[in-house]
Amino acid sequence: MTILAYVVAYLGIVVFIAAVIARFIMWSKMPMHMRWELYPVAHEGKRASYGGSYYEESEWWTKKREVSLFGELKVMVPEILFLVALREHNRKLWTRSFPFHFGLYLVGGTTALMMVAGVLGAIAPKLVLTAWIAKVVPVLGVAGLVLGLLGALGLVMRRMAKPLRDYTAPADMFNLFFFILAFGCALLTFAVVDRDFSMVQGIVTNLVTFNLVGIEATGAAAVLPVVSVILLALLTAYIPLTHMSHFVGKYFAYHAIRWSDEPNLAGGKQEKTINELLQQPVTWSAPHIKGDGKKTWLDVATEDQNQ
């Protein structure tokens, strides 16, 4: 049964990586989005503090643009970790969604630490850092599982109530119950047979060192860690195959849409892309467009609407 856990874990990791790459490629090939012109734009640096932009400069098109990566990080890091926008605009949903997401981060970070400890343990078994990680892992792991479980339960209750109930698809509930099952099983494993995470750490170490040996235990101690690993591996593979892959899409939502303010200069990359998109045929048959599959977007943009 332990061998099955190893196989499912490897497959889960491979599917996760492949799906994330596929999503990234798919979104990166999407057509240019319409400009939002929403300010402040985080990469404007000092101007971002008051909603300014490079358009303030006289003859801005002749000057080199200064883009601040630090400015973007100041916005993105808090948004990713603490869901700042959701907290500002929907506090009731944030109280459920934040613990759920932060719990996921802690579980992911704990898994990464266990993988590092597994590699370091194989290279230098007496390394102090390995012992330190072994002490931190149970704390972070349990905190992440508890927060994730409470958040998932809170989101289920929120989606069962008005008005979200009217907009909740069966898949939304399935996703949350999947998290509840996987995190609940992991917490049960901790409470019953693995209070110091040593058994799960052993499985992770065997995974990263390709030492696929069975667990020397019987009864619940042999079953629960294996079932927990299998459920978490299946969940890992499942997440990027659904709309929960928004953790990849968020990059494009901010950088390619919300903050996209690259100027359209003569002979530049933007001009070439826009001209290519304007040649795309229009099949939208709405009265104000009248697309027939032959007319292009350039025709739509330049035709007389009074005709």
Secondary structure as GFF3:
##gff-version 3
##sequence-region A 1 307
A	DSSP	alpha_helix	2	28	.	.	.	ID=ss1
A	DSSP	three_ten_helix	42	50	.	.	.	ID=ss2
A	DSSP	three_ten_helix	54	56	.	.	.	ID=ss3
A	DSSP	three_ten_helix	60	62	.	.	.	ID=ss4
A	DSSP	alpha_helix	69	82	.	.	.	ID=ss5
A	DSSP	alpha_helix	84	89	.	.	.	ID=ss6
A	DSSP	alpha_helix	91	123	.	.	.	ID=ss7
A	DSSP	alpha_helix	128	160	.	.	.	ID=ss8
A	DSSP	three_ten_helix	164	167	.	.	.	ID=ss9
A	DSSP	alpha_helix	170	192	.	.	.	ID=ss10
A	DSSP	alpha_helix	198	209	.	.	.	ID=ss11
A	DSSP	alpha_helix	220	238	.	.	.	ID=ss12
A	DSSP	three_ten_helix	239	241	.	.	.	ID=ss13
A	DSSP	three_ten_helix	243	245	.	.	.	ID=ss14
A	DSSP	alpha_helix	246	252	.	.	.	ID=ss15
A	DSSP	pi_helix	253	258	.	.	.	ID=ss16
A	DSSP	alpha_helix	269	278	.	.	.	ID=ss17
A	DSSP	alpha_helix	297	302	.	.	.	ID=ss18
###
